[in-house]
Every structure is written in structure tokens, then in C-alpha cells.
Amino acid sequence: MNAGPGAPRVALVTGATAGIGRATAQLLVARGWRVVGAGRRVDRLAAMERDLGEAFHGLAFDIADETAMRVALASLPAELAAIDLLVNNAGLGLGTQPAQDGSLADWRVMVETNILGLLAITRELLPRLIERRGAIVNLSSVHATWPAPTNGVYGGTKAFVRQFTLDLRVDLHGTGVRVTSIEPGLVETDFYRVRSGADQAGHDAYYGGTDPLRPGDVAEAIAWVAGLPPHVNVDTLEIMPVSQSWAGYRLDRGGGGGR
Ligand SMILES: NC(=O)c1ccc[n+]([C@@H]2O[C@H](COP(=O)([O-])OP(=O)(O)OC[C@H]3O[C@@H](n4cnc5c(N)ncnc54)[C@H](OP(=O)(O)O)[C@@H]3O)[C@@H](O)[C@H]2O)c1
């Protein structure tokens, strides 16, 4: 699916310096989009500008810093400021403890990044997305729907993203703007390293033997959604690796009451 006839269309991908966001930026460029890729790591953005050429423009800011986000967007040249597709991908999980041992500071960072950061840039870009009958793809997670141990706050932020996506779609009814919640299961990225502070050995142990999704698998889904004809809206899309399902649920014959 290409960007469409006429001039290349413009996508803004947050969290473009790694994982799903980087794969999405690369794929969209390959499919004829001009991509503004955002993230905090300037060196990675510069490397992507070198690799992807003129079709990629790095934009460094912290998504949780509303002023920095506005200043960065204001620096875009006119042809890149006319954004047709917003991929709200920047996000993270922090901590591996159950809620009763969790860190309020970690929870705050997840809320500020996954919820407030996403809201701020969405609100900022909505007028131009409406003007251009554009599209928004939000990265939620299977944890928006399916509870799992130690995932409470992260899952809560992703449930927010999913529900906000659906309600946004209602408000945008009649504008032509398409809105989608993508909800992946396990994807092998830096996500676990960021979440747990694990080193490469920890990363390998976590993903080892799972045959997880690759970032490119999710990027394909995002590019597919973005390239659909203007009358088609994918509302939600849950994607898991074959190795992951609900089969892990077990009935505790001891009653689960902690006796
Ligand atoms: N991996 C999975 O299994 C999985 C499953 C479902 C959903 N997801 C979601 O997919 C999205 C991408 O995750 P990933 O797995 O690709 O993780 P990743 O490899 O760790 O990439 C995360 C990206 O988010 C950016 N980011 C994080 N905090 C930021 C901040 N404060 N300001 C700006 N950018 C920030 C990072 O850029 P900088 O560090 O350069 O700022 C990086 O580019 C997340 O929303 C995640 O919740 C992941």
C-alpha cells in the first residue's frame, strides 16, 4: 500500500528511535511516505536521517514535556507540518513488581508518557488532521483488555489509550478522520529492557523460546491500516504471536484464597 497519488503524504511517528516505531518509520518511508520521526535520542534520529535520506526528518523532544512538543512541532517546515497520519507509538512500561510493591514514581512516568503525552500531541495535531481528513493510529496493547500479573498500571494506561481511541472516533464522526487502536501482544523490542533494567542476557532470557512478534509485524499492520481507502476504518486490531494465547489461565484447585 503506497502513500497514494500525488505528493507524498506526511506521517508523524512518535517513539521512532526504537522497536515498533522505528520499524514503522522505515516501512512508511519504503512505501512512499515522508516521515517525521520523534524521540528523545538525538543520535538515533540522526542515524535514521542518514539511513533513510530526505524522506525522514528527526524531531527530538520528550513526549511528556508539552512545551517541548509544541516547540518541536513549530520548527517543522511547512511541507512537513501538514501531517496526514499520526502514529502515537511512544510509550513504556516500568517496574516488574505487583501493585502492592510498586513505585508511585514509575506509575507517574507511565501515565505522563503513555496517557498525557499522547493526549497532548493528539490535541495539538487534531485541527490539521481534520483539515486533511487524516488518520490516527494509537499503540495500545493486549493488556488493555487482558489482565496479567504486575501489569496493572501499564495495562491501565493502555486501556485508556484504547477507550480514548474509540471515543475520539465518535467525536470525529463526520470529519473523515480515521482512528485506530492497535493492540499487540509480545513484541521483541527494548520494551523489557526499559521496563526491568535487564541487560542483554536478561532480554534473551525473557524472549527466549517465545517466538514473539517482530517490530516489523506490527509496522505492517500500521502501514496497512494507514494505506486503506478513505472510507475504511479499522477500529481495533489485536495481534499476538501464535505462541501467546489465553491458554495460560489455570484453575487453582486450592481455591486461590491464599490459605
Ligand atoms: N513490545 C511489546 O511487547 C509491546 C506490546 C504492546 C504494545 N507495545 C507498545 O508499543 C509502543 C512501542 O514500544 P516498543 O516495544 O517498540 O518499545 P521500545 O523499543 O522501548 O521503544 C519505545 C519508544 O518510545 C520512545 N519513548 C519512550 N518514552 C518517551 C518519551 N518520554 N518521550 C519521547 N519518546 C519516548 C522511545 O524513544 P526515546 O527513548 O528515544 O525517547 C522509543 O523510541 C509502546 O507504546 C508500547 O507500550 C509494545
The ligand as an SDF file (V2000), in Angstrom:
LIG
                    3D

 48 52  0  0  0  0  0  0  0  0999 V2000
    6.9810   -4.5890   22.9360 N   0  0  0  0  0  0  0  0  0  0  0  0
    5.7830   -5.0590   23.2220 C   0  0  0  0  0  0  0  0  0  0  0  0
    5.6230   -6.2510   23.5540 O   0  0  0  0  0  0  0  0  0  0  0  0
    4.5780   -4.1510   23.1010 C   0  0  0  0  0  0  0  0  0  0  0  0
    3.3160   -4.7630   23.1140 C   0  0  0  0  0  0  0  0  0  0  0  0
    2.1830   -3.9540   23.0260 C   0  0  0  0  0  0  0  0  0  0  0  0
    2.3100   -2.5910   22.9250 C   0  0  0  0  0  0  0  0  0  0  0  0
    3.5540   -2.0180   22.9130 N   0  0  0  0  0  0  0  0  0  0  0  0
    3.6120   -0.5490   22.8170 C   0  0  0  0  0  0  0  0  0  0  0  0
    4.2990   -0.2150   21.6350 O   0  0  0  0  0  0  0  0  0  0  0  0
    4.9070    1.0670   21.7950 C   0  0  0  0  0  0  0  0  0  0  0  0
    6.3640    0.9790   21.3640 C   0  0  0  0  0  0  0  0  0  0  0  0
    7.0450    0.1110   22.2500 O   0  0  0  0  0  0  0  0  0  0  0  0
    8.3070   -0.7850   21.8270 P   0  0  0  0  0  0  0  0  0  0  0  0
    8.0080   -2.1580   22.2370 O   0  0  0  0  0  0  0  0  0  0  0  0
    8.6880   -0.5010   20.4280 O   0  0  0  0  0  0  0  0  0  0  0  0
    9.3950   -0.2250   22.8770 O   0  0  0  0  0  0  0  0  0  0  0  0
   10.8730    0.4050   22.6810 P   0  0  0  0  0  0  0  0  0  0  0  0
   11.6700   -0.4020   21.7280 O   0  0  0  0  0  0  0  0  0  0  0  0
   11.3850    0.5780   24.0770 O   0  0  0  0  0  0  0  0  0  0  0  0
   10.5780    1.8360   22.0190 O   0  0  0  0  0  0  0  0  0  0  0  0
    9.9010    2.8320   22.7520 C   0  0  0  0  0  0  0  0  0  0  0  0
    9.9520    4.1390   22.0020 C   0  0  0  0  0  0  0  0  0  0  0  0
    9.2170    5.1210   22.7550 O   0  0  0  0  0  0  0  0  0  0  0  0
   10.0010    6.2840   22.8870 C   0  0  0  0  0  0  0  0  0  0  0  0
    9.7330    6.9660   24.1480 N   0  0  0  0  0  0  0  0  0  0  0  0
    9.6190    6.4310   25.3900 C   0  0  0  0  0  0  0  0  0  0  0  0
    9.4430    7.4030   26.2950 N   0  0  0  0  0  0  0  0  0  0  0  0
    9.4540    8.5830   25.6160 C   0  0  0  0  0  0  0  0  0  0  0  0
    9.3600    9.9460   25.9980 C   0  0  0  0  0  0  0  0  0  0  0  0
    9.2060   10.3370   27.2900 N   0  0  0  0  0  0  0  0  0  0  0  0
    9.4320   10.8870   25.0340 N   0  0  0  0  0  0  0  0  0  0  0  0
    9.6020   10.5450   23.7390 C   0  0  0  0  0  0  0  0  0  0  0  0
    9.6990    9.2800   23.3170 N   0  0  0  0  0  0  0  0  0  0  0  0
    9.6430    8.3140   24.2470 C   0  0  0  0  0  0  0  0  0  0  0  0
   11.4520    5.8080   22.8280 C   0  0  0  0  0  0  0  0  0  0  0  0
   12.2840    6.8470   22.3160 O   0  0  0  0  0  0  0  0  0  0  0  0
   13.4300    7.6200   23.1520 P   0  0  0  0  0  0  0  0  0  0  0  0
   13.8780    6.6980   24.2490 O   0  0  0  0  0  0  0  0  0  0  0  0
   14.4840    7.9160   22.1250 O   0  0  0  0  0  0  0  0  0  0  0  0
   12.7460    8.8420   23.6640 O   0  0  0  0  0  0  0  0  0  0  0  0
   11.3640    4.6640   21.8140 C   0  0  0  0  0  0  0  0  0  0  0  0
   11.5180    5.1510   20.5150 O   0  0  0  0  0  0  0  0  0  0  0  0
    4.7160    1.4510   23.2480 C   0  0  0  0  0  0  0  0  0  0  0  0
    3.6170    2.3520   23.3490 O   0  0  0  0  0  0  0  0  0  0  0  0
    4.3770    0.1380   23.9260 C   0  0  0  0  0  0  0  0  0  0  0  0
    3.6000    0.3240   25.0720 O   0  0  0  0  0  0  0  0  0  0  0  0
    4.6880   -2.7660   22.9990 C   0  0  0  0  0  0  0  0  0  0  0  0
  1  2  1  0
  2  3  2  0
  2  4  1  0
  4  5  1  0
  4 48  2  0
  5  6  2  0
  6  7  1  0
  7  8  2  0
  8  9  1  0
  8 48  1  0
  9 10  1  0
  9 46  1  0
 10 11  1  0
 11 12  1  0
 11 44  1  0
 12 13  1  0
 13 14  1  0
 14 15  2  0
 14 16  1  0
 14 17  1  0
 17 18  1  0
 18 19  2  0
 18 20  1  0
 18 21  1  0
 21 22  1  0
 22 23  1  0
 23 24  1  0
 23 42  1  0
 24 25  1  0
 25 26  1  0
 25 36  1  0
 26 27  1  0
 26 35  1  0
 27 28  2  0
 28 29  1  0
 29 30  1  0
 29 35  2  0
 30 31  1  0
 30 32  2  0
 32 33  1  0
 33 34  2  0
 34 35  1  0
 36 37  1  0
 36 42  1  0
 37 38  1  0
 38 39  2  0
 38 40  1  0
 38 41  1  0
 42 43  1  0
 44 45  1  0
 44 46  1  0
 46 47  1  0
M  CHG  2   8   1  16  -1
M  END
$$$$
